[in-house]
Amino acid sequence: MIRNILKRRAMAGEKLLGAWVFSGSPAVCELYALAGYDLVLIDSEHTPIDLADTLACVRAVEAGGGQAMVRVASHDPGHFKRLLDAGIHSLMIPMVDTVAQAEAIIAACLYPPRGRRGYSASVARSGLYGFDDSYATTAHEETFLALQVEHVSAVKTAAAIAALTGADCLFVGPNDLSGTMGKFGQLTDPEVIDALNTVVAAARGAGK
């Protein structure tokens, strides 16, 4: 069962137009999906949106025929598990600076032997409450992980992170990145642009 059209389109190199949602309103999320955005990203890093509200927003996006992604607040593997079990297949993870961090995130999000995600597919929304008995063996194909490059040190490790199986996307946080370079908010500074291009080259070089 193909669930994550977003992942397939991104991995095919398509340019995707996204709407970033901070309100936690299911109606707003559904509206963006109906308006034709390729991606509706629900932000739970910089907002008070809780898990129940996040799932309501994701369901609204899906009801509007769209594809949802959720930006998580931290690297908490327990939170990843709850989102994934809720049938949220696309996650953005902030502040991924090292290969070790990326490896730990990927391991937390994938079932063995690819990782160490705990199993509950037979009762959770992710496995259609048990109606999809193939989910545990295909979940890695439907899970889309966008790892954020937001520190100058992450630019140096971008190629190694992009090369990891399970690191599907590198997403630059330009404001935080520029801040770690001593150029906060100077997004057109040549050194900041060079850093962005380095990350782009790293992702493309790994086929991500």
C-alpha positions as CSV (number, residue, x, y, z in Angstrom):
1,M,0.0,0.0,0.0
2,I,1.5,3.3,-1.1
3,R,0.8,6.0,1.5
4,N,3.6,8.5,1.3
5,I,3.2,10.2,-2.1
6,L,5.2,13.1,-0.7
7,K,8.3,11.0,-0.2
8,R,8.1,9.5,-3.7
9,R,7.7,12.9,-5.3
10,A,10.5,14.4,-3.3
11,M,12.9,11.5,-4.1
12,A,12.0,11.8,-7.8
13,G,13.4,15.4,-7.6
14,E,10.1,17.2,-8.1
15,K,9.9,20.8,-6.8
16,L,7.2,20.9,-4.1
17,L,5.3,23.9,-2.8
18,G,4.6,23.8,0.9
19,A,2.5,25.8,3.4
20,W,3.8,26.1,6.9
21,V,1.1,26.0,9.6
22,F,1.6,27.4,13.1
23,S,-2.0,27.8,14.2
24,G,-2.9,24.2,14.9
25,S,-6.2,24.8,13.1
26,P,-7.6,21.7,11.2
27,A,-9.7,24.0,9.1
28,V,-6.6,26.0,8.0
29,C,-4.7,22.8,7.3
30,E,-7.6,21.4,5.2
31,L,-7.9,24.7,3.3
32,Y,-4.2,24.6,2.3
33,A,-4.6,21.0,1.0
34,L,-7.7,22.0,-0.9
35,A,-5.8,25.0,-2.4
36,G,-3.4,22.5,-4.0
37,Y,-0.2,22.8,-1.9
38,D,2.0,19.8,-2.3
39,L,2.9,19.8,1.3
40,V,1.3,21.1,4.5
41,L,3.9,21.3,7.3
42,I,2.5,21.4,10.8
43,D,5.0,22.9,13.2
44,S,5.1,21.5,16.8
45,E,8.6,22.8,17.5
46,H,7.8,26.5,17.9
47,T,4.1,26.2,18.8
48,P,2.1,24.8,21.7
49,I,0.4,22.3,19.4
50,D,0.1,19.0,21.2
51,L,-0.1,15.5,19.7
52,A,-3.9,15.2,19.6
53,D,-4.2,18.6,17.8
54,T,-1.3,17.5,15.5
55,L,-3.2,14.4,14.5
56,A,-6.4,16.4,13.9
57,C,-4.5,18.7,11.6
58,V,-2.9,15.7,9.7
59,R,-6.4,14.2,9.3
60,A,-7.7,17.5,7.9
61,V,-4.8,17.6,5.4
62,E,-5.6,14.1,4.3
63,A,-9.3,14.9,4.1
64,G,-8.4,17.7,1.7
65,G,-6.4,15.3,-0.5
66,G,-3.0,16.7,0.7
67,Q,0.2,15.4,2.1
68,A,1.2,16.4,5.7
69,M,4.6,16.6,7.4
70,V,5.1,17.4,11.1
71,R,8.1,19.2,12.5
72,V,8.9,17.8,15.9
73,A,10.1,19.7,18.9
74,S,13.2,17.7,19.8
75,H,15.1,14.4,19.2
76,D,12.9,12.5,21.7
77,P,12.5,8.9,20.4
78,G,9.4,8.4,22.4
79,H,7.7,11.3,20.6
80,F,8.8,10.0,17.2
81,K,7.2,6.7,18.1
82,R,3.9,8.2,19.1
83,L,3.7,10.3,15.9
84,L,4.6,7.4,13.7
85,D,2.1,5.1,15.5
86,A,-0.5,7.8,14.9
87,G,0.0,7.2,11.2
88,I,2.1,10.4,10.6
89,H,4.6,9.2,8.0
90,S,6.6,12.4,7.3
91,L,8.7,14.1,10.0
92,M,11.0,17.0,10.1
93,I,13.6,17.0,12.8
94,P,15.4,20.2,13.9
95,M,19.0,20.8,14.8
96,V,20.6,17.7,13.4
97,D,24.3,18.5,13.7
98,T,26.2,15.2,13.6
99,V,26.1,11.8,12.0
100,A,25.6,10.2,15.4
101,Q,22.5,12.3,16.0
102,A,21.2,11.4,12.5
103,E,21.8,7.7,13.1
104,A,20.0,7.8,16.4
105,I,17.0,9.6,14.8
106,I,16.8,7.1,12.0
107,A,17.1,4.1,14.3
108,A,14.2,5.4,16.5
109,C,11.9,5.8,13.4
110,L,12.5,2.4,11.7
111,Y,11.6,-1.1,12.7
112,P,14.3,-3.8,13.1
113,P,16.5,-4.7,11.4
114,R,16.9,-1.1,10.1
115,G,16.3,0.4,13.5
116,R,14.8,0.0,16.9
117,R,11.3,1.4,16.7
118,G,8.8,-0.4,19.0
119,Y,6.0,-2.4,17.4
120,S,2.3,-1.7,17.8
121,A,1.2,-1.8,14.2
122,S,-1.5,-4.3,14.9
123,V,-3.4,-1.8,17.1
124,A,-2.2,1.6,15.9
125,R,-3.4,3.9,13.2
126,S,-0.1,3.4,11.4
127,G,-1.1,-0.2,10.6
128,L,-4.7,0.8,10.0
129,Y,-5.5,-0.7,13.4
130,G,-4.5,-4.1,12.2
131,F,-6.1,-4.1,8.8
132,D,-2.8,-3.7,7.1
133,D,-0.8,-6.7,8.0
134,S,2.1,-5.7,5.8
135,Y,2.8,-2.4,7.5
136,A,5.7,-3.6,9.7
137,T,7.7,-4.8,6.6
138,T,7.0,-1.8,4.4
139,A,7.0,1.0,7.0
140,H,10.6,2.1,6.0
141,E,9.4,2.7,2.5
142,E,6.6,5.1,3.7
143,T,8.6,6.9,6.4
144,F,10.0,10.2,5.2
145,L,12.6,11.9,7.4
146,A,13.7,15.5,6.7
147,L,16.8,16.3,8.9
148,Q,17.4,20.0,9.5
149,V,20.8,21.6,8.9
150,E,20.8,24.6,11.3
151,H,24.4,24.9,12.5
152,V,27.7,25.6,10.7
153,S,29.1,22.3,12.0
154,A,26.2,20.5,10.3
155,V,27.2,22.0,7.0
156,K,30.6,20.2,7.4
157,T,28.9,16.8,8.1
158,A,26.0,17.3,5.6
159,A,27.5,14.9,3.0
160,A,28.0,12.1,5.6
161,I,24.5,12.7,7.0
162,A,22.9,12.7,3.5
163,A,24.7,9.4,2.7
164,L,22.8,7.6,5.5
165,T,20.0,5.2,4.5
166,G,16.9,6.7,6.1
167,A,18.0,10.3,5.8
168,D,15.7,11.2,3.0
169,C,16.0,15.0,3.0
170,L,18.3,17.7,4.2
171,F,16.3,20.9,5.1
172,V,18.2,24.0,5.8
173,G,17.1,26.3,8.6
174,P,18.7,29.5,7.2
175,N,18.1,31.8,10.2
176,D,19.6,29.6,12.8
177,L,22.4,28.6,10.4
178,S,23.3,32.2,9.7
179,G,23.3,32.9,13.4
180,T,25.9,30.2,14.1
181,M,28.1,31.8,11.4
182,G,27.9,35.1,13.2
183,K,25.7,36.5,10.5
184,F,22.2,36.2,12.0
185,G,19.5,37.1,9.5
186,Q,22.0,38.0,6.8
187,L,20.5,35.4,4.4
188,T,22.0,36.9,1.3
189,D,25.6,37.1,2.7
190,P,28.0,35.3,0.3
191,E,29.2,33.0,3.1
192,V,25.7,32.0,4.1
193,I,24.8,31.3,0.4
194,D,28.0,29.2,0.1
195,A,26.9,27.2,3.1
196,L,23.4,26.6,1.6
197,N,25.0,25.5,-1.7
198,T,27.2,23.1,0.2
199,V,24.2,21.4,1.7
200,V,22.4,21.3,-1.6
201,A,25.4,19.7,-3.2
202,A,25.6,17.2,-0.3
203,A,22.0,16.1,-0.7
204,R,22.1,15.9,-4.5
205,G,25.4,14.0,-4.3
206,A,23.7,11.3,-2.2
207,G,20.6,11.2,-4.4
208,K,18.5,12.8,-1.7
